[in-house]
Amino acid sequence: MATDGDRTPSEVLDNLQVEAFHPESDREPGEDNIQRFGFDIHPVVFPVSLVVIALFITLTLFFKDISSVLGLYTPAGELMTASWAYTSVFEFINEKFGWFYVLTVNVIIIALAFFALSKYGMIRIGGPKAEKEFSDFEWIAMLFSAGMGIGLLFFGVAEPMFHFASGGGSFFDVGESTAAAGGAAIGITYFHWGFHPWAIYGLVGLGLAFFSFNRGLPLTFRSIFWPLLGKRIYSWPGHLIDLTAVFATLFGLATALGLGVRQMNAGLTFIGTNFFGVGIPSSVWVQIGLIALITSIATVSVAAGLEGGVKKLSKANVYLMFTMLAFMILAGPTLFILDTLVGGLGVYLGNFLELSFYTEAFASEGVDWQHSWTVFYWGFWIAWSPFVGLFIARISKGRTIREFVGGVLILPSLVSFLWVAAFGGSALFVELERQANGIVGPLNQQGQAVALFELLSFYPFTLVSAAVGTLLLGTFFVTSSDSGSLVVDHLTSGGKHDVPKPQRIMWAVTEGSVAAVLLLGNGLNALRTASITTGLPFAAVLLLMVYTIYLGLDHELEILESEEFEELVDEIEDEDDVEVSKESGEIVTDIDEPDGTAGD
């Protein structure tokens, strides 16, 4: 790492990260790619992904007809259909591997807290000289739009209402539709939308960002396993890791998009029936039409790229979402909402450890509750983690690990708590104070998608708020599709940051197609099964990822604390008049060039 006499100190500074931290590998991201017909693709990951996705679509669409011709029946004497297959797989994974999901997510949240609070928290993503690519607001807006948007709109009312009506599930087991059930409902919903899911996203984002920006490796999942595999990440072990991430991303995203269009359909039906006398049916074909419409909009946005499309839409999403949140707080029972926020946090934090490790092993009744909710959510978040984590990694260069974890883990969780308190709390107020079964009744009769709009019918400006809610679902759909397309592009192009426009458009269309097929393959059962199934193998990948991130950070810290690195930094500082910042007086956290721009 000694300076070269033929280079100026500024040139040494520019190459500091490469010389000190990058592994000894002459491979460039995507160097083995095939470049034809306007595409730039990895020779293994891209074609295998397409073949498996095409096979899945074919089997889902034609399973019933094939079974009818061949006379295939279940042990109960029923015709084997896609619906039966999805339900069977979902029940099997829940029964056999629910404990594994619970354990995995808790290991992740403990590991992430350790990385942030220990010395590793001082390490900067991209190295001491790295600059932030996006402002704090832009960063928070993009990660929140990618991570929670559609889900909070779908479940923000429906989930608290379900737990309220069931008496807090098998965990709390209090009286159904009582005040105690209301507190339990908010606490459980906080649990499912709080620190645990964002810890999953944070771990994946941290691993991808560190090994890409600090080690100079491709921005794909195979790079995280460099400490164990070395150059073998460029062969079949790496291909399998990236393929697992592609499938988890596509099916996790398709699940969210499928839920989103179900709710959009409910919103349009609600508005048309109640305000314009137009009967818009709630059907799979209407939802597929919505997928086609919004996917076409998403292709235009994704063609514009990260700066031109995704960032602008994400910021617009956040403005629109906070406008709707402010409306609910002001138009709804404001004091009750604030009480719900604080009281719900008390229930959540007071039962945090027990909720975190709960497995229904000793539940006397209602043992399907955790499988239908917690295990589904953990599988859902894990399936979404490649997509959200890689996207977060792509936008997080220049932040310290402590700053990264604080931003990813704390701030979005607080917004989720406020959203659930506002919408879930307002729904509870209706049930407890104004009209029993006013929201729970329609939810039980028509499904979870109607819950948000039934809530809005009890408060002023229903037409406007319902229209804004439906629009917000559409914009979140677009940003999620955009972000997912960019992520799958990275994975199927060997880790390249920029891929051709036709390739981005192709994946946007593919994501919409998978969501449409899942809806045809029995709607919600297919969506839930897709997320749980693809999340299972990736859960094992995440556990191994905890160890490889630890190895990578430990090696980085060893270099930062070494005498050789200190001598190199001192030489640059003396000769080039740069400003070096150290935390605890020993670890370099920031290096500013004379113009003061680096590391800002």
VENBEL-V729637 format. One line per field, one symbol per residue. phi: phi as a letter, one per 40 degrees, with the letter a starting at -180 (. if undefined). psi: psi as a letter, one per 20 degrees, with the letter a starting at -180 (. if undefined). A space follows every 50 residues. Layout:
phi->???
psi->???
This chain:
phi->.cccccbcdcccccbdccccbcccaccbdgccccbafgbbbccbccccdc cccccccccccbdcccccccgcbcdcgcccbcdccccccccccdccbdcc cdcdccccccccccccccdcccccchgdccbccbcccccccccccccbdc ccccbdbccdccccccgggcccfcccfbcccccccccccddcbbcccccc ccccccccccccccbgcdcbcdcccddcbgccccbcdccccccdcccccc cccccccccccdccdcccccccccbbgbccccacccccccdccccccccc ccccgcccbcccccccdcdcccccccdccccccdccccccdccccccccc bdccccbcbgcbccagccccccbccdccccccccccccccccdcbbcgbc ccccccccccccccccccccccccccccccccbbacgcbcddcccbhccc ddccccccbcfcccccccccccdcccdccccdccccccddccbggccbbc ddcccdcccccccccccccccgfcdccccccccccccccccccccdcccd cccccccccccccccccccccccccbfcbbbbbggabcbabbcdcgccgc
psi->jqqpiiqrhhhgghjggghhhqrnpjpqpjhjqpnqkjqnqpiggghhgg ggghgggghghjgggghggilpqrhjjqporhgggggggghgggghjghg gggghhhghggghghhiahhiippoirhjqqphqrggggggghhhhhifg ghhgihggghhghghjkjaigglaqpkrhhhgghgggghggijchghhhg gggggggggghghhikrqmrhhhhjghhhciiijbhghghghgghggggg hgghgghghghghgghghggggghhikpnoqnrhhghhggggghhhhhhg ghhiagghfggghgghggghghghghghgghanghhgggggghhhggghh jgggghjpjjhjphrkiighhhfghggghggghihgggghggghjjqiqr hgggggghggghghggggggggghghghgghhhgopjhhhghghhirhhi gghhghiirrlggghhggggghgghhgghgggghghghgghjjjjqhprq ghgggghghgghggggghhhkkchgggghgggghhghhghghghhgghgg gghhgghgghiqhghhgggggggghjlrpppqpjjhppipoprhijhqj.
